[in-house]
Amino acid sequence: MVKDKLVTLNYCRILAANFLLYFAFYLILPILPFYISDVFHANNAEIGLILSCYTIAALCIRPFSGYLLDTLARKPLYLIAYFIFVTIFTGYILAGILSLFVMLRIVHGLAFGMVTVAGNTLVIDITPSSRRGEALGYYGMMNNMAMSIGPMTGLFLHDLFPFQVIFISSIASGTLGFIMAMWLRVPAKEPIAREPISFDRFILLKGVPAGVSLLLLSVPYGMTQTYVAMYAEKIGITLSSGLFFTFMAIGMAVSRIFSGKQVDKGRIPQVISLGLYLVCVCFFALAACGNLMLWNKEFTTVIFFIIALLLGIGFGTMFPAFNSLFVNLAPNSKRGTTTSTYLTSWDVGIGIGIMMGGYLAQISSWDVVYFSGACFAIVSILFFRLKVAPHFERNKLR
């Protein structure tokens, strides 16, 4: 049986557009705290609040962006959001007062929320349904590649050049990505009857159980992304904690090569379950690193980075599978709503993880933070096996 063709010029264009978008994003991510502190003389509390505006804005726009993408033409919305996203980098250079920078940060978050939902939806539109899991896996791998080299590049540039050079580099990356996006050829949407505005036009109701499981899973992910460097420093790991994210990105990239193919064979619940088990074990091992460090420093350091690799494999295995699960629960006319529900669940969990991780570390210890993350993973496993998987088998449309 001849497989549908996946690697086309059109697909390569959206892969490039996605990589360049996220590279522009990750390039400035590690230097923004320094920029806000040096230029606007903000304290640590103000820096945290300003940076969180971006995530909150992206979270707020996602449900509405899904509705718009299902109602209007998708490519123009994608291009508009992409253009605004790139333009805001120029605003960062020109902003002379902190209040204007905060406003730009909010608009940037809104644009990011829209462009990521639109890009994810367009991938589904332009790739064959028989290879959708594989397509989403490679598409997501572009994010991981950007995450693995963007922050390191940004910090390298920060050591050698002024902030303006880094922002200009992000503008250049985003502009190239926008050109790739302009060349996309998107199939015309089939005309559908305009449905009245209701709650299920913003949130995929059939996807709520899967959203809960994904939210529970993203809580420890948010803890890891935000605090693992502080945890490494606290327990005495001397190697650069940036390597943790590099190993994690490598694990994600490797896992997406085979997980998407398994998803396309209809093994969505099995793939997700495998990833959940692996991630759960990793968080228990991460919580144990503090005590292991007292026994053998070199051994624990090796284990610490092996955990990063395995976490990347676990999460990378689940990302395309969860995405495909949501897609298979919805009709084609609600692809935008489906994508926004998937990404909103993820973002809410990450936000909870960031807040909870900081609070637990304040009143207890980092070991407790990651032990609690492992407990969230266990609850996610149980909920997925008992509720989500049976619900999916009953309600899947394809």
Buried (B, 14 or more C-beta within 10 A) or exposed (E): EEEEEBEEEBBEBBBBBBBBBBBBBBBBBBBBBEBBBEBBEBEEEBBBEBBBBBBBBBBBBBBBBBBBBBBEEBBEBBBBBBBBBBBBBBBBEEBEEBEEBBBBBBBBBBBBBBBBBBBBBBBBBBBBBBBBBBBBBBBBBBBBBBBBBBBBBBBEBBEEEEBEEBBBBBBBBBBBBBEBBBEBEBEEBEEEEEEEEEEBBBBBBBBBBBBBBBBBBBBBBBBBBBBBBBBBEBBEBEEEBBBBBBBBBBBBBBBBEBBBBBBBEBBBBBBBBBBBEBBBBBBBBBBBBBEBBEEEBEEBBEBBBBBBBBBBBBBBBBBBBBBBBBBBBBEBBBBBBBBBBBBBBBBBBBBBBBBBBBEBBEEEBBBBBBBBBBBBBBBBBEBBBEBBBEBBEEEBEE
